[in-house]
């Protein structure tokens, strides 16, 4: 692609078509669209409050308020003004300028947007469905080259998949639960020794959802049966997304699993569900909205959607990562499902792939186990692996370098890797995920058993809500502690048996289950008593 002399490429904006996709026609030039333009932040996150990223007890950390974050990390007024002037020059309207979230939302006809960002939009048809897309990079005037960090919304391909699996005899089948081989979330909380006497009161758990919805009558029936209060659930519409329940076979299974697991293990916490379209724009807008939400103010965020790193643009990966850094500055823990398709993450090339956003160094990546219990105790826990399309994700990032907190680890090399480049290893932690030992939930009037790492993210989010209730300050970014002063003290159940394809479990951290499944009370005690600084 030849770039005009007065323009520059938006870094990380390169797009390719989906596999086997073909462009069938240009998008009509007068079709209206909205795009989100992401701007550079004023301050580098790690410099704003280094202790938020340190191996320090939460009580010794300094977190920012959301107002402080907006003032110190938000977009500069002159950068917002420059993008606003650019929009006017191209006949585009400014729908919203949000300096705190470092974004400007622009609207206009396709033809104007194509000219503004140096691209051409087409309708594509692929085995994954029909979508509006583009190929190649985007460009902006050179004066905006250091200001604009991403443009999202021109391409509306489905970006992520929900990491849940309904137990059944075949993929996609939905069957009633089988007694004796499944668990309610409170039962799992007891097996994992979640701290007693805490319910998450005073906390808000944010859930990111890219489709589907929930029915209040299902929540009433489910929590009445568990003898727990029906949770207070606030819904937040992002980019036109909304609570729109359909069927148990669709995304409703994900939404209800997330709500029911989180609220059952932290019944005193409030829930805020951010509904957005399943596009890069929708997903990223939902995450940044949750991080900066001054109304609901989530103290922990759970994300059960994701996809292989190689299906994202580099710019999108970096923008999510920046949002998770902002969350760490606030003391907000971000729990992400590590994927349900083993080390290959559903990519049919025989190579290992890490799932994103779990591969972000600032996410708490949640892998999966198969758990067996005898009475009130765990009798066996191994890596969840029922085949390449029903196994915990995990591996080595091809995009993010090894973070400081993992530099002392002997990160594994996969058995079938084209590249030996070291990167961020995942997951960090784990929990029960095998549908064969799954979670008893209620979806669209049906009692089902659902598994997947989708269940592990809200399970850990609920546990973090309990931590936050007890601790003087939020637990925040846990990874430096888990790999630092808390490592090697038996605070998690180490999983040493099984593989997820390319990687094998072993003593200590591994790329199947991280450090293992939680011993909740032990972790809380260690967080409360952790040394203020990492020992020499």
CORZIHU-V554410 format. One record per residue. N is the residue number from 1. RES is the residue in one letter. PHI is phi in whole degrees, -180 to 180 (NA if undefined). PSI is psi in whole degrees, 0 to 359 (* if undefined). Layout:
N;RES;PHI;PSI + N;RES;PHI;PSI
This chain:
1;X;NA;127 + 2;X;-92;122 + 3;X;-96;129 + 4;X;-55;149 + 5;X;-61;332 + 6;X;-92;9 + 7;X;-128;165 + 8;X;-141;154 + 9;X;-75;137 + 10;X;-73;117 + 11;X;-58;133 + 12;X;76;16 + 13;X;-95;0 + 14;X;-59;129 + 15;X;-124;144 + 16;X;-120;161 + 17;X;-72;157 + 18;X;-63;155 + 19;X;-54;133 + 20;X;64;17 + 21;X;-84;150 + 22;X;-135;141 + 23;X;-77;125 + 24;X;-105;335 + 25;X;-169;155 + 26;X;-69;153 + 27;X;-74;139 + 28;X;-55;132 + 29;X;-63;336 + 30;X;-97;5 + 31;X;-68;128 + 32;X;-79;143 + 33;X;-140;157 + 34;X;-120;137 + 35;X;-127;152 + 36;X;-106;119 + 37;X;-97;121 + 38;X;-95;131 + 39;X;-108;157 + 40;X;-64;144 + 41;X;-79;159 + 42;X;-73;323 + 43;X;-122;148 + 44;X;-74;126 + 45;X;-54;314 + 46;X;-64;335 + 47;X;-85;343 + 48;X;-75;325 + 49;X;-158;83 + 50;X;-56;329 + 51;X;-66;337 + 52;X;-66;339 + 53;X;-109;8 + 54;X;-96;163 + 55;X;-80;72 + 56;X;-131;150 + 57;X;-59;145 + 58;X;-51;323 + 59;X;-63;335 + 60;X;-94;356 + 61;X;-85;155 + 62;X;-113;118 + 63;X;-106;158 + 64;X;-95;153 + 65;X;-80;167 + 66;X;-65;326 + 67;X;-67;318 + 68;X;-65;320 + 69;X;-61;316 + 70;X;-63;319 + 71;X;-72;326 + 72;X;-100;339 + 73;X;-120;347 + 74;X;-64;169 + 75;X;-66;145 + 76;X;-71;143 + 77;X;-55;322 + 78;X;-69;331 + 79;X;-72;319 + 80;X;-62;318 + 81;X;-64;322 + 82;X;-65;319 + 83;X;-70;324 + 84;X;-63;318 + 85;X;-66;321 + 86;X;-60;317 + 87;X;-62;314 + 88;X;-62;322 + 89;X;-65;337 + 90;X;-107;12 + 91;X;71;29 + 92;X;-106;144 + 93;X;-92;145 + 94;X;-90;110 + 95;X;-77;319 + 96;X;-160;135 + 97;X;-119;117 + 98;X;-123;96 + 99;X;-63;325 + 100;X;-61;317 + 101;X;-89;5 + 102;X;55;48 + 103;X;-146;153 + 104;X;-131;125 + 105;X;-96;125 + 106;X;-115;149 + 107;X;-133;147 + 108;X;173;177 + 109;X;-73;155 + 110;X;-52;315 + 111;X;-58;318 + 112;X;-68;321 + 113;X;-69;322 + 114;X;-61;317 + 115;X;-67;318 + 116;X;-63;324 + 117;X;-115;12 + 118;X;62;48 + 119;X;-143;176 + 120;X;-133;132 + 121;X;-103;137 + 122;X;-133;158 + 123;X;-87;130 + 124;X;-113;148 + 125;X;-119;132 + 126;X;-146;168 + 127;X;-57;336 + 128;X;-84;354 + 129;X;123;185 + 130;X;-95;139 + 131;X;-152;161 + 132;X;-91;128 + 133;X;-148;179 + 134;X;-147;165 + 135;X;-131;159 + 136;X;83;185 + 137;X;-89;169 + 138;X;-101;156 + 139;X;-130;156 + 140;X;-140;165 + 141;X;-56;147 + 142;X;-56;329 + 143;X;-63;338 + 144;X;-101;2 + 145;X;-58;322 + 146;X;-91;351 + 147;X;-91;313 + 148;X;-85;120 + 149;X;-103;351 + 150;X;-179;152 + 151;X;-133;120 + 152;X;-129;136 + 153;X;126;344 + 154;X;-68;323 + 155;X;-106;127 + 156;X;-117;27 + 157;X;-60;148 + 158;X;-60;125 + 159;X;-97;328 + 160;X;-133;164 + 161;X;-125;152 + 162;X;-77;134 + 163;X;-95;58 + 164;X;-130;154 + 165;X;-137;129 + 166;X;-87;132 + 167;X;-66;133 + 168;X;-173;172 + 169;X;-73;344 + 170;X;-145;159 + 171;X;-57;131 + 172;X;86;350 + 173;X;-74;147 + 174;X;-120;119 + 175;X;-132;161 + 176;X;-68;157 + 177;X;-68;155 + 178;X;-108;121 + 179;X;-62;143 + 180;X;90;349 + 181;X;-125;25 + 182;X;-150;170 + 183;X;-136;145 + 184;X;-79;156 + 185;X;-57;319 + 186;X;-63;327 + 187;X;-65;318 + 188;X;-66;322 + 189;X;-59;322 + 190;X;-68;317 + 191;X;-62;325 + 192;X;-91;12 + 193;X;56;44 + 194;X;-61;142 + 195;X;-61;133 + 196;X;-77;156 + 197;X;79;7 + 198;X;-123;146 + 199;X;-134;6 + 200;X;84;11 + 201;X;-57;138 + 202;X;87;357 + 203;X;-108;158 + 204;X;-128;127 + 205;X;-101;120 + 206;X;-91;132 + 207;X;-119;129 + 208;X;-97;124 + 209;X;-131;134 + 210;X;-114;36 + 211;X;153;170 + 212;X;71;199 + 213;X;-178;188 + 214;X;-132;156 + 215;X;-113;123 + 216;X;-55;326 + 217;X;-65;329 + 218;X;-68;318 + 219;X;-63;318 + 220;X;-61;313 + 221;X;-64;317 + 222;X;-67;310 + 223;X;-76;334 + 224;X;-64;318 + 225;X;-65;325 + 226;X;-81;356 + 227;X;60;42 + 228;X;-124;156 + 229;X;-66;143 + 230;X;-69;127 + 231;X;-69;151 + 232;X;-84;116 + 233;X;-117;115 + 234;X;-94;139 + 235;X;-110;138 + 236;X;-124;122 + 237;X;-88;126 + 238;X;-120;124 + 239;X;53;35 + 240;X;90;353 + 241;X;-68;150 + 242;X;-157;168 + 243;X;-68;106 + 244;X;-137;77 + 245;X;-64;145 + 246;X;-126;269 + 247;X;-136;163 + 248;X;-65;335 + 249;X;-74;344 + 250;X;-98;208 + 251;X;-71;350 + 252;X;-57;324 + 253;X;-58;321 + 254;X;-69;312 + 255;X;-61;312 + 256;X;-68;322 + 257;X;-59;312 + 258;X;-61;312 + 259;X;-64;312 + 260;X;-70;323 + 261;X;-69;309 + 262;X;-61;314 + 263;X;-74;335 + 264;X;-77;330 + 265;X;-94;343 + 266;X;-133;68 + 267;X;-67;347 + 268;X;-92;353 + 269;X;-81;151 + 270;X;-85;155 + 271;X;-119;140 + 272;X;-126;119 + 273;X;-106;122 + 274;X;-101;106 + 275;X;-93;129 + 276;X;-145;159 + 277;X;-65;152 + 278;X;-83;70 + 279;X;-135;165 + 280;X;-58;315 + 281;X;-59;309 + 282;X;-62;315 + 283;X;-62;310 + 284;X;-66;319 + 285;X;-63;323 + 286;X;-67;317 + 287;X;-64;313 + 288;X;-67;325 + 289;X;-64;318 + 290;X;-65;316 + 291;X;-61;319 + 292;X;-97;6 + 293;X;-65;110 + 294;X;-83;347 + 295;X;-88;301 + 296;X;-83;331 + 297;X;49;62 + 298;X;-60;140 + 299;X;-102;352 + 300;X;-153;143 + 301;X;-124;136 + 302;X;-116;130 + 303;X;-127;118 + 304;X;-110;15 + 305;X;-116;150 + 306;X;179;184 + 307;X;-167;167 + 308;X;-56;143 + 309;X;-55;324 + 310;X;-74;359 + 311;X;-96;359 + 312;X;-107;156 + 313;X;-78;153 + 314;X;-60;324 + 315;X;-64;321 + 316;X;-66;316 + 317;X;-56;316 + 318;X;-71;326 + 319;X;-70;318 + 320;X;-61;315 + 321;X;-59;321 + 322;X;-65;321 + 323;X;-65;322 + 324;X;-70;327 + 325;X;-63;319 + 326;X;-62;320 + 327;X;-60;317 + 328;X;-60;322 + 329;X;-62;330 + 330;X;-85;349 + 331;X;83;20 + 332;X;-95;122 + 333;X;-83;135 + 334;X;-114;113 + 335;X;-101;125 + 336;X;-126;134 + 337;X;-66;138 + 338;X;-88;356 + 339;X;110;157 + 340;X;-120;14 + 341;X;-122;35 + 342;X;65;196 + 343;X;-69;341 + 344;X;-83;345 + 345;X;54;31 + 346;X;82;5 + 347;X;-90;126 + 348;X;-90;54 + 349;X;-123;7 + 350;X;75;6 + 351;X;-108;155 + 352;X;-75;145 + 353;X;-140;137 + 354;X;-89;147 + 355;X;-91;140 + 356;X;-118;140 + 357;X;-89;4 + 358;X;-60;333 + 359;X;-77;354 + 360;X;-61;134 + 361;X;-63;345 + 362;X;-104;11 + 363;X;-103;150 + 364;X;-90;99 + 365;X;-79;128 + 366;X;-112;111 + 367;X;-92;185 + 368;X;-127;148 + 369;X;-127;169 + 370;X;-111;121 + 371;X;-112;138 + 372;X;-124;136 + 373;X;-123;147 + 374;X;-122;107 + 375;X;68;234 + 376;X;-101;18 + 377;X;-130;151 + 378;X;-76;124 + 379;X;-98;335 + 380;X;-159;141 + 381;X;-148;120 + 382;X;-130;172 + 383;X;-61;134 + 384;X;-73;117 + 385;X;-157;98 + 386;X;-108;19 + 387;X;131;167 + 388;X;-62;337 + 389;X;-106;14 + 390;X;-152;71 + 391;X;-157;155 + 392;X;-64;141 + 393;X;-75;175 + 394;X;151;154 + 395;X;156;211 + 396;X;-122;129 + 397;X;-66;139 + 398;X;-92;356 + 399;X;-114;314 + 400;X;-94;130 + 401;X;-69;169 + 402;X;-62;121 + 403;X;-71;160 + 404;X;-55;321 + 405;X;-70;347 + 406;X;-107;3 + 407;X;-68;342 + 408;X;-90;357 + 409;X;-83;145 + 410;X;-83;80 + 411;X;-61;135 + 412;X;-75;155 + 413;X;-102;129 + 414;X;-64;158 + 415;X;-73;336 + 416;X;-133;75 + 417;X;-120;133 + 418;X;-74;326 + 419;X;-117;141 + 420;X;-102;11 + 421;X;-61;126 + 422;X;-72;152 + 423;X;-157;181 + 424;X;-57;128 + 425;X;-95;145 + 426;X;-146;157 + 427;X;-84;181 + 428;X;-98;323 + 429;X;-142;180 + 430;X;-151;178 + 431;X;-174;171 + 432;X;-56;128 + 433;X;-141;343 + 434;X;-64;127 + 435;X;-56;333 + 436;X;-67;339 + 437;X;-125;39 + 438;X;-78;193 + 439;X;-101;131 + 440;X;-80;118 + 441;X;-137;172 + 442;X;-124;126 + 443;X;-135;122 + 444;X;50;46 + 445;X;81;3 + 446;X;-115;142 + 447;X;-91;118 + 448;X;-128;166 + 449;X;-115;123 + 450;X;-126;140 + 451;X;-125;197 + 452;X;108;158 + 453;X;-66;347 + 454;X;-56;329 + 455;X;-79;333 + 456;X;-74;323 + 457;X;-60;309 + 458;X;-69;334 + 459;X;-62;312 + 460;X;-68;324 + 461;X;-62;318 + 462;X;-63;320 + 463;X;-63;318 + 464;X;-63;323 + 465;X;-61;323 + 466;X;-66;317 + 467;X;-55;311 + 468;X;-62;324 + 469;X;-62;322 + 470;X;-86;323 + 471;X;-76;158 + 472;X;-67;329 + 473;X;-134;161 + 474;X;-59;151 + 475;X;-63;322 + 476;X;67;217 + 477;X;-74;102 + 478;X;-81;337 + 479;X;-56;314 + 480;X;-59;327 + 481;X;-74;316 + 482;X;-62;324 + 483;X;-93;354 + 484;X;-111;249 + 485;X;-68;341 + 486;X;-93;351 + 487;X;-72;145 + 488;X;78;16 + 489;X;-114;15 + 490;X;69;29 + 491;X;-85;350 + 492;X;-131;157 + 493;X;-80;109 + 494;X;-72;125 + 495;X;-98;119 + 496;X;-120;6 + 497;X;-124;130 + 498;X;115;172 + 499;X;-139;166 + 500;X;-117;22 + 501;X;119;273 + 502;X;-86;346 + 503;X;-125;149 + 504;X;-119;148 + 505;X;-71;153 + 506;X;-159;173 + 507;X;-64;137 + 508;X;85;204 + 509;X;-72;144 + 510;X;-149;168 + 511;X;-87;21 + 512;X;-110;311 + 513;X;-131;15 + 514;X;61;228 + 515;X;-84;349 + 516;X;120;190 + 517;X;-91;162 + 518;X;-79;145 + 519;X;-110;89 + 520;X;-57;311 + 521;X;-65;322 + 522;X;-65;319 + 523;X;-63;316 + 524;X;-61;315 + 525;X;-60;321 + 526;X;-70;321 + 527;X;-64;323 + 528;X;-71;330 + 529;X;-107;4 + 530;X;-58;146 + 531;X;-63;147 + 532;X;-64;334 + 533;X;-135;157 + 534;X;-65;132 + 535;X;-65;150 + 536;X;-70;*
